[in-house]
Amino acid sequence: MSKSNTIYSDLKNDMNPVTWISKYRQNSIPYLTVMVLFYHLIGFVIMIIGSIIVDFVVNNYTEPTIPLTGISVIFAGPFEESIFFGIPFYLTGNNLVTLAGGIIWATLHVLNTPSVQANSLAYLTWLFVTPSIFASLRTWISGKGWFAIISHSIWNLIFFAAGCTNGEFACRIFNEKDFLIDIAYITTSVVFILLTYFLFLRYENKVISKSVK
């Protein structure tokens, strides 16, 4: 079988929902990029369908926005990926525990709103990110957690650029009124990345120890 046929076969297998909590069959950067885009495409379709349902069910619904900065969206990647995916996986080595972390992560997106009321929750954001649970989960368990972090931050930055360009919110790199908020974003992200790295080393040592026995 040719290399292109092998890649096609592996992609077809990995896109099958039956495999969505297992490792990818390949973990090259181009392969992972295709899979991330695949899950984002599913999220986009679900969001479009969901918007029709939400508009029908929730009176006077408008998708909320919260103040964002370039710093906050970039460092949300390492913070969220570490705390909800990397740390659960390297602590337990269990795919289902990591999946649970991802479910919590996605669900919290519904609270991306300045007002916690039924007609102002971020339903569409939640619907869009839900398939990304599997993208992050599978990337971490496939040994490419760093790619999950980088792709998450890049995707956030793309949406931030699109939103501020369209006037949905101000195009701010940092918080001019309270720069301590951005410092907190950076600091907590670094702390959780370091914690994830130490847990990774611990996890790898356990794997090596088991293979030696």
C-alpha positions, -999 to 999 in steps of 0.1 A, spaced: 0 0 0 14 35 -9 21 61 17 -8 83 5 -32 54 7 -20 46 42 -26 82 53 -60 82 38 -69 49 55 -56 62 88 -75 95 85 -107 76 76 -102 54 107 -95 83 130 -125 102 118 -147 74 127 -165 83 160 -158 48 174 -121 58 177 -126 93 192 -112 84 226 -82 65 213 -48 75 201 -44 88 165 -30 63 141 -3 88 131 10 119 150 29 139 124 22 176 124 3 177 91 -18 147 102 -27 163 135 -35 196 117 -60 178 95 -76 162 125 -79 195 144 -95 211 114 -118 181 111 -131 186 146 -134 224 142 -154 218 111 -178 195 130 -180 222 157 -189 248 131 -217 227 117 -231 219 152 -229 256 160 -249 266 129 -275 240 136 -276 249 173 -280 286 165 -313 278 147 -325 258 177 -314 283 203 -331 312 184 -363 292 183 -362 281 220 -346 311 238 -364 344 234 -344 375 223 -311 355 223 -278 371 214 -245 353 218 -227 372 246 -192 385 244 -167 392 272 -137 415 273 -107 399 257 -71 408 250 -44 393 228 -26 381 260 -57 365 274 -65 345 243 -30 333 237 -23 322 272 -58 306 275 -43 278 253 -16 266 277 -37 272 308 -68 253 296 -49 225 278 -27 219 308 -54 220 335 -81 201 317 -62 177 295 -25 174 303 -26 172 340 -55 147 342 -38 125 316 -3 125 331 -17 121 366 -39 90 358 -28 78 324 -66 72 318 -83 84 286 -117 85 303 -105 107 331 -90 130 305 -122 130 286 -140 141 318 -116 170 321 -124 179 285 -162 178 291 -157 201 321 -136 224 299 -162 226 271 -191 230 296 -175 260 313 -175 278 279 -213 283 283 -204 307 311 -184 330 289 -209 357 296 -212 388 317 -246 378 329 -256 342 340 -291 341 327 -309 316 304 -311 340 275 -275 352 278 -254 321 282 -228 313 255 -246 283 240 -230 286 206 -195 289 219 -202 257 239 -215 239 209 -186 249 188 -159 238 212 -175 205 222 -160 185 193 -126 200 202 -127 179 234 -117 149 212 -91 169 193 -73 178 225 -78 145 242 -64 125 213 -35 149 207 -24 146 243 -27 108 245 -9 105 212 22 122 228 18 156 212 5 178 241 26 207 230 8 207 196 -25 208 214 -13 239 233 0 257 203 -29 249 180 -53 260 208 -36 293 211 -34 299 174 -71 291 170 -80 315 198 -59 342 182 -75 337 148 -110 341 164 -98 371 184 -84 388 153 -117 381 134 -138 393 163 -120 426 169 -118 433 132 -155 429 129 -160 452 159 -174 426 183 -149 437 209 -119 461 212 -86 450 196 -64 451 226 -31 433 230 -31 438 268 -54 452 294 -45 489 297 -67 495 328 -55 465 348 -23 450 335 -22 427 366 -49 406 349 -27 398 320 2 391 343 -20 367 361 -28 350 328 8 346 320 19 335 354 -8 308 359 -1 295 324 36 291 331 29 274 364 5 249 349 28 242 320 57 235 344 34 213 365 23 194 334 59 190 323 69 175 357 39 152 356 49 142 320 84 132 332 69 112 361 45 95 336 74 87 312 95 72 341 66 50 351 62 38 315 99 31 312 99 13 346 71 -10 335 88 -18 302 120 -28 320 102 -52 344 
